[in-house]
Amino acid sequence: MSAQFFIMLLNPGIGALLAAAFCMLWLNQRDKSYVMLASAGYAMTALGFFIQDVAFQYIAAPLPGRAERILSNIGFLSAGWLLTMAVLGRFGIRPSYPVLIVASIVALVGHAWFLLVDPSVAGRVLVVNAALGAMMLMIVVKVAPVRSKHLTDRLLMGVAALAAANYILRPVVILWLTGGIGSSNDFQHSLYWTTVQFTQPLISVAFALTLMVAIAIDLIDQLRHEARADKLSGLLNRGGFEAAADALLKRHKPGHNLPVCLIIADLDHFKQINDTFGHSVGDAVIGLFGRHVAAMTSEEMIAGRIGGEEFAVLLPGHEIQAARLFAESLRACPWDYWSGMLPGGLAPSVSIGVAGGWPGVDLYSLMNNADEALYDAKRAGRDQVRLFGVKPPPVASVTAALSRIRVKS
């Protein structure tokens, strides 16, 4: 076997290895369908190059009319489809299927025309490469408006742009420099095909490595989120809440002149609920109150479940009285709305403590103060809001304030 034979095995081999690598990734992350699309795309790339360079060059005789050329280019176009869908799937973007369909049909019809009706190697090269370039340009156009979270997202778009230039500009430049390719028999030894053997592995590996790094970053982000999330309430767990709250307080530096408040809410008689109705009902109460907290908090607030039945919300830019009104809205949880999900006769209530501070205050101090206010609410009979260091307002004034909020909303 000649050295040329092993060179021709380069692209099929790289495509097969990358297909196997993405398949292994997908077996461990089956929720990411775009990973399997990438595996299938590289498998089709390997198949296209194997048909083009190996199967009918060294193993079997060429098909009548060199029909194997059509088969190999179907493989290349299928690979373009799949890889385009894989990259866009990474961003949750739907491809423009009409563009893919039209580009593929034009490429196949044009390829067949220049193979069977008006033989032209250059014509076949240009129509297929134009279709593949259009697919790569689709990635660039659709991904560009996306707000990238990581450098790999921008690199992925850059590799797609490089691939588009490779498919569209490289054939034009080479045909212009060489004046053409010649006959089909000279195709494998032409300058054009030599550059394909060099550029295609580089682009394939660059695409694969960038996409794999993006997948790894997604997995790290997912694990980080799971490590900081409380599945029962749907909020942050204690570690996640403290990390997010500490980060916010560090940004809330002295000189901003904006107060910050911390709310700690505790479900009343929760042990009795578990003992009387069972832990599944207790879990439902936590889940429903967590849903209520999530619905009431805005993006700048930080909410978490910091204990068994204890919740915390950090409110930046809120004075103590505004935080009290917000706490009252948390206390007014619509348990009646979820009556079908709870046993009859169960009417949960919540006690809440509120503490305020100015820029420079630390989370430890806020939590201690809010805890003290919470204990005051428990000692006063539960199902109420207490402020740290502030006497409770008359019940009538609280009711009136809440009524004004309901009227405005």
Phi, psi and omega in degrees: 000141183276165177297331180300324180299316181290327175296320180293340178279351186299305182294315175301321181294315179296317179299318180294319180295317180292323177298317179294321180297315180292327177296318177297320177298318182294324180299335179260351179219067187289350176283346180260088183294334181294337177292319178292325176297321177296319178299314179295323179297315179290329175296320178291326175299314179299318180294317180299315179291326179295316178295317185291316192254338190240302191304313184255015174250324186236342186252308184235162178287149178303148178286158178303133180071016182053043181295342178298336178296322178294318180298316181295321181285333170298320176297317180295316180292322176297321177297320177299316176305305188295318180290324175297314179296324180294311182294315179294325177297329176302327180261003182070029183253137178274130179294160173275092185298323176302321178295317179298317182294311181297315180299319181291318180295314179300318181295315182291318179295316179296320178297315179297321179299311183283353175263319189252325186263303181235079188308124178202112178296318180298320178298316179297318180299314186291318184291320180289317179295326178297319179295316179295321177297322178297323178295318179292323177295328177300319178300313182298313184295320184279332183274332184307317181287346183290136177283105186291138179263334184226159177300325182298330178296317179289324177296321179298319177294322178295320178294322177297319178295320178296319178296320178298317178295323179297318182283325187268313187274320185302311179300320181297314181296315182293317178296324178292320181288321186265347182077010179135178182253330183102211183274169178298328181294335181266001190299312183294342181253009183279162177297324180301309184290331175296318178293328176298315180297337180267313187281324184297316176299321180297313181292320179299314181292319179298316177300312185295314182297317180296317180293322178295319177297319178298319178297317179297319179294319177300318181294319178298316178298319180295316179294321179296319179295316180295325180291335183255000185257149174255111187294328185291315182266342184079007179254184173291150170278184185298315180298317179294320179295314182296320179296314181292320181292318177300317180297320180293317181294328177292326176286336182274067189279158176303142182108342178287334177062029177240127181287169176219144181230151177237132177248132172239123181244140181228128179290128184285142174053039185293323178298321178295324177297315178298316183292326184275315188253349180102158183292333179295323177290320176301318177297322179295320179298316178298316180297318181290320178291323175299322176296320179296316179299315180298323181289330184274333185276148177264178186296324183282345178278157178238123183235143179202162171261112190258358178201190182305303179236023185248135182235154178222144177225126176260127184243099177285144177074018180246130171283167189297323181288323175295321178294326177297316179296321177295320178297322177297323178292329174290320180296328181278052181293134184281068181298326180299328180296329181257023185302329180290345181260356181235153179296152177296143180089352179268122179228085182296155175222168186225135171254141187224137173244142184232134176227145181239162178199172180248167180311133183106345178291148180257160184296322182302315180294316179299318182292319178299316181292317179294323176298318179297319177294324178296317178298324175300318179295322179293315182294332182279359176122002178070175179055048179202171181247134175233146180255142178290125176075009181233135178291144180296138178286162176302146182300324183297323182290324177295316180299319180294320180295318178294324178297320179296322179297318181294322180295316180295323181284000000 
